[in-house]
Amino acid sequence: MKEKNLYILIGYKGLIGKNILKQLRLKNKQVKIFDLPTFDLKSKSSIKRAFLKNITQNTNCILINCSGLMDAKVSRENPELFYKINGIYVQRLIDIFSNSKSLSFIQLSSETVYGKGINFRENDRRMPIHPYGNSKKISEDILNQNKEKNVNVVILRIPIVVGINSKTGNMLTDFIKEAKNKSEITIFGNGKHKRKFIYQDDLSSIIVRISLNWRKFKKYEVFNIPGFICSASELAKIIKKQIKSDIKISYLNNKPNAFSLTSKSIKINKSYNINLKVNLNKMIRILIKRNL
């Protein structure tokens, strides 16, 4: 029987999933898509019903896992749910593929697994400071434990993703919303803390490029996704300049400085020659046009 290559996209309705699906279909790839409410990681029967009829011993599965909960603040309110959805339920996905010829598993993780600091490399110690980051660390550990099976894993540690459908809850989108609604941007501490940002289309393109090279996957490989690094003060000034209005930038020196979190992306650039199309200024212009 002829072998079959099947792309499986979990979380296709999300910010990244929609673009991945579009790009894979443009390349005429066979894609099976799954998302809530019919597909629920909390339900073993839901997962089995979804996959068993699509997987055979001649199927090479390329699974892109975009599912999961995203808000770090909310994770503190319900850590157990984050640990399950973002973490331990990854094992359920792997267990389904025992009948397949091979599984190439692309897991969307997060820079937050590192905790605090700058210029992290892939083999640096992971010390997440909130349940969201820890839930992503759990998923990485589970996938690492499965690398001796017929599973090849690529972990993508992603910075802050923004785009036309992105929600507030990060430094960039919060600053823009505050500037447009209040003509003010409030920065905790001295504003020197840094973050890294990537636009949704650029991230989707990177993921698709990696997925198309699934035959080259190693047993377990981790990449820091590239992006544009900016301090809070620099970001506020760029936003003020682009909006072109009398926006006040305030520093709350009585509040503790927010922490920096950035990583280096040398490894993925060497492997895949990544070129981002949307720089920080363009990201800000796109988001300003939106009604945040």
C-alpha positions, 0 to 999 in steps of 0.5 A: 500500500502506498504511504500517505503524508497527512498534515494534522492541524490542531487549533486551526481557528486561532490566530496562528492556525488560520494562516497555517491552514491557508498556506498548507492548502495553497501548497496542496497538502492534505490537511485534517483540521481539529478544534473546539467544540467538536474536538476537545483535548479534555475528552479521550473519546473525542480525540480517538473519534477524530484520529483513528479513522485517519491513521493507518500503518502507512501514514506519515503524520505531521502534527502541528499543535496550535491548541492551548490556553494563552493568557499568563494572568489567567493562568494564575487563577486556574493553574490546573486547567493550564497544566492539563490543556497546555501540558499533560494532554500532549501525551494523549495526542502522542498515544493516538499515533501508535498505528501510524508509520511515523509522527513528526510533532511540531509543538508551539511552546513559549519563551516564557519557559525561560522565566526572566532574563535576556538572550536565552539560548535553547539549552539554557535552564528553564525557570518559568515564573507563572503557570502558563510558562510552566504548562509549556515546560510540562508539554516539552518534558512530555514530548522529550520523554517520547522521543525514543518512540516513532516520534520526531519532535520540534519545539518552537519557543515563541515570543509575543505574537501580534496581528490583526486578530490579537488580543490585548494582554501584552506590552505592545497591544496594551500600550496602543490601547492606552494611547488611543483611549486615554492619550497616555501610556503607563510604564511600570518602573524605569522602562528598560525591560525588554520583550520580543515580538513577531507578527502572526503571518511571519510566525505562520510562514516559519511553522509551515516552512519547518513542517514541509521539511519534516523528513529532516527532523531529529528526534528532539530539537528546540528552536527559539523563534526570531522577532524584534526586541524592544524596551518598554520606553522605546516601544512607548516612544514609537507608538507616540510618534506613529499616533501623532498626538499629545500622548503622555508617557508616565513612569510609575517609579513606585512600582517594581520594574517589570522583567526582561525576557528575550531569547537568541534565535541563531540556531533556527536562522542557520537551519532555515534562513529565516527572514521576517517581513513585518518589522516592529514599526509595521506591526505597530502601524497595523495595530494602530489602525485596528480599533483596540 
